[in-house]
Amino acid sequence: MSANASPRTMARAASARPTSLSAGTVTASPTSPASLTSPRSSVTIGALDPTYFTQVALGSFTTSVLPGAPERLEVTSGSRHVATLTKGARTVALTGPERTFTENKQPFIDDFQRTLPDQTLPVTDRKYWGTSPGGGSWSTLGPADTDFSVVPGSAVIALTTDYASRHATLRDDEITDVDVRAVAKFDKVPTGQACSFALSFGHQDTHNNYRARLSFLTTGAVELRAEKEVADTVTQLSTSTTLATGVAAGTNWTIRVRRETARIQVKAWRTDSAEPTAWAVDVTDSTFDKGRVGLRALANQGCTNLPVKLVVSRFQVDAATWQPPAVTHTTWVRVLSDPFDSTWTPAVEQVIRGWAGSPSPDVLTHAAAFLAGAPAVITAATPAMGKHIMGKAGYGYLDPQGYRYEGADFHEYMNLGWTFPDGTYTGPSSKQVGNLDCSGYTRMVYGYHMGVPLAAGEDTSRTLLPRKSRHMVDYAPGARIAQTDGIKPPAAQQLQPGDLLLFNADSGDDTETVTVDHVGIYLGVDTAGKRRFLSSRKTGNGPTMSDLGGASLLDGAGTYARKLHTVHRL
């Protein structure tokens, strides 16, 4: 198997019918408010009827050198911009059909297969519930950090004192509609007073939230109620319902909440029994339109057999929405077979004419083909025959503390060994199948799908795309667009979709280092006027253009906006 192969597995002829290149189900109006049935991600193009192709029929070309560095050549036809080529780079930005990129929240399950806190770390660095696979990192808050822990298969909240709420919430404040459930049990039947655990949603903070609460009484009875807390004042959204009596300690219960706009539905049941068909609670309330999801546990004042432990075995989001970020523009990014040497030739013109106005998949379409909800694509072409070459990607497998390992390159996603141009062979990794770390994602898009030559490792020749982002910053082929002055991020005035963005922000999304260690692909300006990019991230578990674990933006005060180091054009 050779890296010299340049599979163009997604190329399609332009069609006169409405065209959609989807990383999920395509919506007619991708910028409209999301719902639980919205696609997870999509790339949508408007109708391309025969009149479109008449409009893009091109006459003679005019070329002109644009001001600024690096040297760029603009190609026009009459008053129409056709393409921009950059000296030393293979990527070309062309004007094509308008399209919109969106990404919504992905479902996830946290079954707590990790051990926390890590006692080898200083107390100030310890994480108590860690990071949920694909759902973000957990925030734990209570009288003592040590009330929270995780052992493989269970997250624990120890109620060591009465009359003090303990909260565990996922750090994602933008969830609007949601279908979420949790499975948990108490290790004791309480004495003196009841204990309860609740599934929180629309959570603003510990004083303002919705919750569906199960109370475990001293008699062994279990009661369900829905409530909201506003500025510490609790209002019942439903009357209390007794679900069971004589419940023994260690009995798992499931709470499920489905919230769509102002409608709130709740049910709960013994986990070892069938889920009820009917909702026990069905009410309307619009106090909080978005917020976190999580859990809250409490021993009522007067509970006498503390500590009582809440043992959570599963936290599951089956569907959820943000107001998804959307990027709409007419830029298509394609890749020449060789770097542009600044000479406009008949051969280059022929290539540009073949691309002009075409809706066949480009760099950005391929990049979106690994977002949440993207369908799996299996190729019949060698060298990856029978392998998945596209489809929703994760970031990496988990270590014992639940953090994701780096190291998933493009060929490991496909479960494929690969021979690089220097003869180096790298075998497949059974643990990394379906995963792409940040540089692996970039290499999958630009290397495997678009044909940019790939290096096995560092490679200083500047003709091959290196394996790691810290080497890409120095040795990637192409043209340097902008770089930090060592104090502030570059203004990147010549930035265009498809450019590589190299950051010195740790790829774990939550700490910063002094070296370049993260790479993304610039997507364009979103509906809020902010510059948004795609990258594969640990917290979001894979490629994303969204903001879980840090905003995917070059504007504002977020880590990536502050820590952009280099902009590079392949």
N, C-alpha and C positions, 0 to 999 in steps of 0.2 A: 504494500500500500504506500502510495507516494503523495507527498504534499504538492507535487507538481500538478495534480489534478485540480481543475477549477470547475466544480459542478455548478451549473446554473439551473438547479432543479426547479426553481419557481418561475422561470421565464414563461410568459404567455403572450400570445399576440393580442394587440389591442382589439377590443370588441366595440361594436356599435350599440350594444345593449348597456343598461346601467351596470356599472362595475363596482364590486366591493372586494377589497383584499383584507380579510378579517383575521384578527388575532382572537376571535371569539365570535359571538353572534353580532351581526351588523345591525345597528339601529338606524332608523330614518332620520332621527334628530339627536345626534350624539351629545349635544350640549344641553339638552333638556334635563330637568331634575331626574335623578336616578330612582329606581325602585328595586325591590328585592328580585324582580325578574329581569333587571337590566343586564346586558352582557358585562362580563368582567373587564374586557378590553376590546377595542376595535379600531380598525383603520377604515374609514368610510370615504368613498368618492361619490360625487353626485352623478346623475345620469349623463352618459356620454353618447348622445345620439349622433346621427351623421353630420348635423350642422357643426358639432364641435370639431370634427376633423377637417371640415372646410375652413373653419376659422384658423386652424393651426397650420394650414398649408403654407409653406414658407417659400419666399422668393430668394433673391440673392442675399448673402450674408455680408455684414459689415463688422469688422473687428477693431477694437480700440483698447489701448492699455489704460487701466484704471490707476488713479493716483494711490500712493501709499505702498507699504511693504507688507507682504512679499509682492513680487510682480504678478499681476493678474491680467488676463485678457478677457474682455467682455465681447460676446458675440450677440449681434442683434440682426433682426430682419425687419426692415422698415422701422416702425416705432416699437416693435415687440422685442423684449429681452428674451434671448434664447438660452444662453449658457454663460457661466463664468468658469474659466480654467485658470489654474494657479501653477506658476513655474515650479517645477520640481515635484509636483503632486500628481497623483493619479485620479483623485476624486474630482468630479465635475458637478457643479450645481446647475441644474436646468429648471426652466419654467415648465410646469406640467399641470395636469388637472388639480383643482383644489381638493384637498382631503383633510380630514380631521382625525387626530389620534386621541383616544381616551383610554383611561384605565380606572377600574373600580376596585373595591376591596375584595380580596380573595377569601374564600372559606378557609378555616383551619381547625385543627384539633390539637389541644395540648393535653397529653396524657402523662406529662411530668416524668419523662424518662431521663432523670439526671439526679445529681446529688449536690445539695446546696444547704448552707453556705460552704464555701471552700475554706476550710479552717487554716490552710497554709497562707492565706492572704491576710494583710493587715485588716483590722476591724473596719477601718474606714472604706476599704475597697471591696468588702464582701457584698454579694448579691444573695437575696434570701429566697426569691422564687425564680430569679433569672429571666430568661427570654422564652416566650412562647414560639413554637415553630410557625413562622408566618404571621403571627398575630401581634408582634411587638414585645417590648420588655415589660415586665411586671413592676408595679410600684406597690410596696407594702408599707402600711402605716398603722401603728398601734402603740400601746404603752411601752413596748420593748421590741426592738428588732428581732431578738431571739425567740419571740413568739412565732416566728415564721421560719419554715424550713421545707426542704424537699428531699424525699428519698425515692429511689426508682419506683415509679408507679403511683406516687401520692405526694400531693402538696399538703402541708399541715399548718393549721392555725391553732396554737395552744391558747385557750382561754384561761390564763393564769390569775386573772383578777376579774371581779364582776363589775358590771355597770361601766364598761369601756368598750366601745366599738373597735373592731379591727377590720381594716379594709385592704383588699388586694385588687388593684385595677390595672388594666392594660393601658399603656401610655399611647392612646390614640383618641384624641378629643373630638375627632371629626365624624364619628359614626352617627349616621342619621337613622335610617330604617335598619332593623336587625332581626334575625332569627337565631337565638342563642340558647344554649342549655348548659347545665352543670350537674355533675354527679358527685354527691358527698354523703358522709355519714358522721355521726358523733360516736365516740368510743364509750360513752356512758349515758345512761338515762339520768338526767339532772335531778338533784334533790334540792329542796328549799324553794327554788324558783326555776323557771324555764330557761332553756338556751335556744338560740335560733341561728339559722344561716339564711342569707338572702342572695339572690342573683340581682346585681345592680346593673342599671342601664340608664342612658341619658345622664351619666354621672358627671357633674361639674366639679365637685369637691366633696369632702366628707360632710358638709352641711347642706348640700343641694344635690338631690338625685332621686331617681325612681328606683324601686326595688320590689321584687316578688319574694316574699319571706315565708319560710317554713319555721313554725315554732314547735319545739319538742318539749312537751309538758312533763311534769314530774309523774303524772299518771301513766305515761307512755302514749298519750294521744299526740297526734300531729295535726297542726292547723295551718292553713294557707291563707294569706292575705296579700293584697297589692297595695302599695302605699307610695307616697312621695314625701320628701323632706325638703322644705324651702326655708332657708335661714334658720335651721334647727327646729322648725315646727313641722311635725309629722301629721299628714292628712291621710286618712284611709281612702283608697280608691275603690275598695270593695269590702263587703262584710267578710268576717272570718268564716272559713269553711273547715270543718273537721274532716280530714281525709282518712284517718285510721285511728284505732285505739290499740293499746297493748303492744306498742312497737318496741322491740328489743334493741338494746345497744348494738351498734355495728351494722345497722340496716341501712343500705344505700338508698338514697332518694334522688330523683331527677327533677329539677325545675327547668321548665322551658318558657321562654318569653318570645313572642313575635310582636314587633312594633312596626307599624307602617303609618307614616305621618302622625296623626293624633290618635290612632287606634292602638290600644294595648290589649294583648291577649296573653293569658297566663294559664298554665296547667302544671301539675306536679303529681308524681306517682312513685310507688316503690319500684326501684330499678329492676328488680327481678320479676316484675309483672309487665303486662302489655301497656304501651302508652295509650291513655284514654283518647277516644276520638274527639270528644267535645272539649272546648276550652272552659275551664272553671271560672275564669274572669274574662270579661270582654267589655272594656270601658274606653272612654275617649278623654284624653287630656293632652294639652299642648304646651305645658309649662316649659319643658326643655325640648328643643328641637333636635339636639345632637349632644353627644357626650361619650364618655368611656363606658365600657362594660367591665364587669368584675364581680367580686364577692364581698360580702360583709358578714361578720360573725359577732355574736354578742351573748354573754351570760347575764341574764337579768340580775338586778340588785337583789341580793339575798340567796343566790345560788351557793350551796354549801359543799359541794363535792368537787371543787376545783383542784387541779386543772382538769378541764374537759377539752378534748382535742377534736377539732373538725378535720376530717381527712378527706381531701378532694382528689378524686381519681380521674376526672375528665372535665375539661372545659372546652366547649365546642361551639364555633360559629358556623352555622350552615349557610347563612346568607347575610350579607350586610352591604351597606352602601355609604360612600362619601358623596359629597357633590364632586364628581370625578373631575380631575384636571383635564383640560382639553387644549390641544394645540392645533390650529388651523392655518395652513399656508399652501402655496403652490410650488414649493421647492422640492425637487426630486434629486437625489444624490446617486450618481453612477460612477463607475470605476473604469478608467482606461487600462489597457493591457500593459502600458508602460508609462512612466512619469512624463508629464508634458514638459518639453524643453523650451517652450515659449515660441516655437515656430509653428505658424498656422499653415498646414499643408492640406492638399486635397484628401489625403487619407484620414486626417483628423476631422475634416469637414464631413466626410461621409459618415463617420461614426456619430457625430453630433446630430446630423440629419436623421439618422436612424433612431436616435433617442428622443428627439424633440416631440413633445406631446404624448409620448407613449405612457400608458398606465401599467406597463409590466413592472413587477416588483423590483424595488431598488434597495439601497442600504437601509433606509428607515423602515420600509416594509418588513425586511428581514429582521431588523432589530425588534420590531413589535411582535414578531412571530414567536417570542419567548416569554411574553408577559402572561399574567394570570388569565386563565381561561383559554389560552391559545390552543387550538386543536393539534394533536400529534400528527406529524407527517412522516411517513416511512418512504424511503427512496428505493427505486429499482436500479439506480445508477451506481456504478463502481466509483470509488473503492468502498463505499458505505452501503452496499446493497443490503436491503432488509433491515436497515438501522433507522432509528428515529433521528431525523436531521432538523426537525423543528417541533415546537410544542412547549407549553409552559415549563420553564426550568426552575429548579431550586438553586440554592447557592452552594451547599455542601452538607456533608453528613455531620452528626452531632458528636461533640466530645462528652466526657462524663458529667460536665457541668451544664450541658445543654447549649453550648456555644458552637457555632458552625466552623468547621475546618475550611481553610482556604485550600486551593490546589486543584480545582476541577477545571481542566482545560477542555477545549472544544471536542477533542476526540474521546475524552472520557465521558462526556455527555452522551455520546453515541455508543459507548461500550466497545470502543474500537482502538486497536493498536495503530501507531502512526510512525512512518519513517520520514524524517525531515530531510531537507536538501543536503545537509552535511553528513547524512548517513545515520544519524542518531535515531534509534528506535525507542519509542516510549509505549509501553503496554497499556492496555485498558485497566480501569479500576472498578471493581464490582461495587465499591462503596460510593462511587461518585457518578454512577449512571443517572442521567437526567439532571445533573447539576452543572452550573457554570459559575466560577468566581468572576470578579470584575474584569480581569484581563482575558480570562477564558471566553467570556461573553463577547468581548470586543474582537477576539480572534475568530470566534465562530462566525460573526457577522462579516467582518472584513476579509478574513482569511479563507475559511472554508466556503462560504457562500459567494463572496465577491472576488476571490482570486488573488488577494494580496499575499505575496510569499511570506511564509511563517518560519521563524527560527525555533529551534528546540529549546533554547535558553536565552542567554544574554545577547550574544552576537553584536559585534561592534561595527559591522560593515555598512550599516544604514541602508541596506537593501532588503532586509527581512524584518517583519514585525516581531519584536522580542516577546518572550513568555510573560514577563512581569512588568507591571506599570512603572516601577522604579528604573527599569532599563528602557522602557518606551520613551521616557522623557528625554533621554540622551541619544538613543540609537534608532528610533522608529524612522522608517523611510518617509519622505515627503518634505513638507515645508513648515517651518516654525512660524506661527501666526502671532503669538504674544507670549510673554513670560513675566512672572512677578519680578519686581525690583528688590525683593527680599523683605519688603515691609508691607506692601499692600497687594491685593490681587490685580492682575492685569485688566485694563479696560476692555481689551479684546474688540477693538472697533471693527476689525475685519472678520469677526466671527460669522460663520454660516453653518446651517444644518449639516450634520455629518462630521463636524470637526471633533477630534479627540480632546477631552478635557481631563487634565491630570491634576490631582489634588494631593496635598500633604495632610489630609484628614484621614485618620485610621479607618480602614474598611469595616471595622466593627461598628461604625456610626456613632460611637459614644465617647471616644477619646481622641486626642490629637497627637501626632508625632511630628518629627522634624524632617521626615523624608517623604518623597512622593510614594504613595501606596494605594492609590485608588484611581481608576480610570472610568470615564463615561463617554457617551456619544451625545453631542448637542442635538436637541430635537427642534427647538424653535421657541417662539414667544407664545405663551398661553393666553387664555381669555382675560386674565388679570393683568396682562402686559408684562409678565415676568419671564425671564429666560429659563427654560426648563430643559432637563437632560434625562437621558436613560442611563442606568448603570445597574449592575448586579450587586445586591446589598445583602449583608448578613441578617439584619433585623427584619427586612421584608421577605427574606428567604427567596432571593432570585432577582431577575431583571425587573426593574420598575421605573416609572416616570413620576411616581407619586411621593408622598411625604412621610410615610411611616418610618420612624427612627431618624428623622432629619429631612428637611425640605430639599427636594431635587431641583433646586433653584440656584442661579448665579446672582440673584438679587436679594437684598435683605440682609439680615444679621445671622443667618444660619451658618453652620460649620462649612458647608460647601461653598457658600457665597464668600465667606471670609478666607477660605483656604485654597481657592483656585490657584494653581501654580503655573501651569503651562497650557496653551492652546496649540494643537498641532493638527495639520491637515495631511492625511495619508496620500 
